[in-house]
């Protein structure tokens, strides 16, 4: 007996290579939406890098432009001065977390 509404038709299962291509396309679109956006990357050695997201690769290496490096100080309440790095390549195995920053400066100027 066939399930109601199927009318004898079976759905064709999409080949795995097409399924992975479809999900890859979704990830590529998300990454393209993040291009030239400010990103904050926390690294395994407790440094934080902030800069413009320029590109990545299959190994999760990330290239940021206009990078500032913030060191984690022993006193968590003190604010350290950032060090300007310029262009930086962050190896994927050193990345702990990545955050896309909101355009805080643009919002402050509008208000």
Secondary structure, 3 states (H helix, E strand, C coil): CCCCCCCCCCCCCCCHHHHHHHHHHHHHHHHHHHCCCEEEEEECCCCEEEEEEEEECCCCCEEEEEEEEECCCCCCCCCCCCEEEEEEEECHHHEEEEEECCCHHHHHHHC
